[in-house]
Amino acid sequence: MTRFSFAVLALATIVVATPPAARAQPQADACRIAHVIDGDTFNCTDGRKVRLLLVDAPEAGRFGNIARRALSTLIPVGSDVTLETDSLPRDAAGRVLAYVYISDGRMVNDILIREGFAFFKPSRENSRYAPQLRSAEEKAREEHRGVWAE
């Protein structure tokens, strides 16, 4: 089984486990990582710029560097990820807004928030996994991880 097939299978499992009312026809798409810009944005080799949905990573300073390194470790240049969009697939800057899955099926958005490398950022338009990601931030706070350790 290829990594892409595994990621798609994992994504399908997550989508099936989500209540129908919470699903709004997600679009899954493959992306090979070209460059990690910061802790919540990266480029695909096909030229698309992707912003992690419901995630806000520090942009500068010590935690900005840590967040960028965390994302670079999860999705190194040349690796393949699966992108899942929500109700609003692009932002005003034309970036793809996505939940990002690595080859083992884990959601990058969740990992970054759960480990305290980023904050949960609510959205009215894109909220499919808001309860999960809000819970991830609460857990990071309780466990004093990353930005919550200070």
C-alpha positions as CSV (number, residue, x, y, z in Angstrom):
1,M,0.0,0.0,0.0
2,T,1.5,3.4,-1.0
3,R,1.7,6.2,1.5
4,F,-0.9,8.2,-0.4
5,S,-3.3,5.2,-0.3
6,F,-2.7,4.8,3.4
7,A,-3.3,8.5,4.0
8,V,-6.5,8.4,2.0
9,L,-7.7,5.3,3.9
10,A,-6.9,7.0,7.2
11,L,-8.8,10.1,6.1
12,A,-11.8,8.0,5.0
13,T,-11.8,6.4,8.5
14,I,-11.8,9.8,10.2
15,V,-14.6,11.2,7.9
16,V,-16.8,8.1,8.4
17,A,-16.3,8.5,12.2
18,T,-17.5,12.1,12.0
19,P,-21.3,12.6,12.5
20,P,-23.1,13.3,9.1
21,A,-24.3,16.7,10.3
22,A,-20.7,17.8,10.8
23,R,-19.6,16.7,7.3
24,A,-20.0,19.1,4.3
25,Q,-18.5,17.2,1.4
26,P,-14.8,17.4,2.2
27,Q,-12.4,17.5,-0.7
28,A,-9.3,15.4,-0.2
29,D,-6.2,16.2,-2.4
30,A,-2.6,15.2,-2.4
31,C,0.3,17.6,-1.9
32,R,4.1,17.1,-2.0
33,I,5.8,19.5,0.4
34,A,8.0,22.1,-1.3
35,H,8.7,24.6,1.5
36,V,7.5,25.2,5.0
37,I,7.0,29.0,5.4
38,D,6.1,29.2,9.1
39,G,4.3,27.2,11.8
40,D,0.9,27.1,9.9
41,T,1.7,27.7,6.2
42,F,3.6,25.8,3.5
43,N,3.9,25.4,-0.2
44,C,3.2,22.3,-2.3
45,T,5.4,21.4,-5.3
46,D,2.6,22.2,-7.7
47,G,2.7,25.9,-6.5
48,R,-0.3,25.9,-4.1
49,K,0.2,27.7,-0.8
50,V,-1.6,26.0,2.1
51,R,-2.7,27.4,5.4
52,L,-3.7,25.0,8.2
53,L,-7.3,25.4,9.1
54,L,-8.3,26.4,12.7
55,V,-4.6,26.8,13.6
56,D,-2.7,30.0,14.5
57,A,1.0,29.5,15.2
58,P,3.3,32.2,16.5
59,E,5.0,34.0,13.6
60,A,8.1,35.4,15.3
61,G,10.3,35.1,18.3
62,R,11.3,31.9,20.1
63,F,7.9,30.2,19.7
64,G,7.7,31.3,16.0
65,N,10.9,29.4,15.3
66,I,9.8,26.4,17.4
67,A,6.4,26.3,15.6
68,R,8.1,26.4,12.2
69,R,10.5,23.6,13.1
70,A,7.7,21.5,14.5
71,L,5.8,21.8,11.2
72,S,9.0,21.2,9.2
73,T,9.6,18.0,11.2
74,L,6.0,16.7,10.7
75,I,6.0,17.5,7.0
76,P,9.5,17.7,5.7
77,V,10.3,18.9,2.2
78,G,9.6,16.1,-0.3
79,S,7.0,14.3,1.9
80,D,3.5,13.7,0.8
81,V,0.4,14.8,2.7
82,T,-3.3,14.8,2.1
83,L,-5.3,18.0,2.3
84,E,-8.9,18.1,3.3
85,T,-10.8,21.3,2.8
86,D,-14.0,22.5,4.6
87,S,-16.8,24.7,3.6
88,L,-14.6,27.6,2.5
89,P,-11.6,26.1,0.6
90,R,-9.5,29.3,0.1
91,D,-8.9,32.5,1.9
92,A,-8.8,36.0,0.5
93,A,-5.1,35.6,-0.3
94,G,-5.9,32.5,-2.4
95,R,-4.3,30.1,0.0
96,V,-5.8,26.6,0.3
97,L,-7.3,26.2,3.7
98,A,-6.9,22.6,4.9
99,Y,-6.8,20.0,7.5
100,V,-3.5,18.2,6.7
101,Y,-2.9,14.5,7.2
102,I,0.5,12.8,7.2
103,S,1.1,9.3,6.0
104,D,0.2,7.6,9.3
105,G,-3.2,9.2,9.2
106,R,-2.7,11.8,11.9
107,M,-3.9,15.3,11.5
108,V,-1.1,17.9,11.5
109,N,-3.5,20.6,12.7
110,D,-4.3,18.5,15.8
111,I,-0.7,17.6,16.6
112,L,0.5,21.2,16.5
113,I,-2.2,22.4,18.8
114,R,-2.1,19.4,21.1
115,E,1.7,19.7,21.6
116,G,1.4,23.5,22.3
117,F,3.2,24.7,19.1
118,A,0.1,26.5,17.9
119,F,-3.3,27.9,19.1
120,F,-6.8,26.9,18.1
121,K,-8.3,29.6,15.9
122,P,-12.1,29.3,15.5
123,S,-13.8,30.0,12.1
124,R,-17.4,30.5,11.3
125,E,-17.1,29.1,7.8
126,N,-14.8,26.2,8.5
127,S,-15.6,24.3,11.7
128,R,-15.8,20.6,10.9
129,Y,-13.1,19.7,13.4
130,A,-13.5,22.7,15.8
131,P,-14.5,20.6,18.8
132,Q,-11.6,18.2,18.3
133,L,-9.1,21.1,17.9
134,R,-10.6,23.1,20.8
135,S,-10.2,20.0,23.0
136,A,-6.5,19.6,21.8
137,E,-5.8,23.2,23.0
138,E,-7.5,22.5,26.4
139,K,-5.3,19.4,26.8
140,A,-2.1,21.3,25.9
141,R,-3.0,24.0,28.5
142,E,-3.7,21.4,31.2
143,E,-0.4,19.7,30.5
144,H,1.5,22.9,30.2
145,R,2.9,22.0,26.7
146,G,4.7,24.4,24.4
147,V,3.4,27.9,24.6
148,W,1.4,27.0,27.6
149,A,4.5,26.0,29.6
150,E,5.5,29.6,30.2
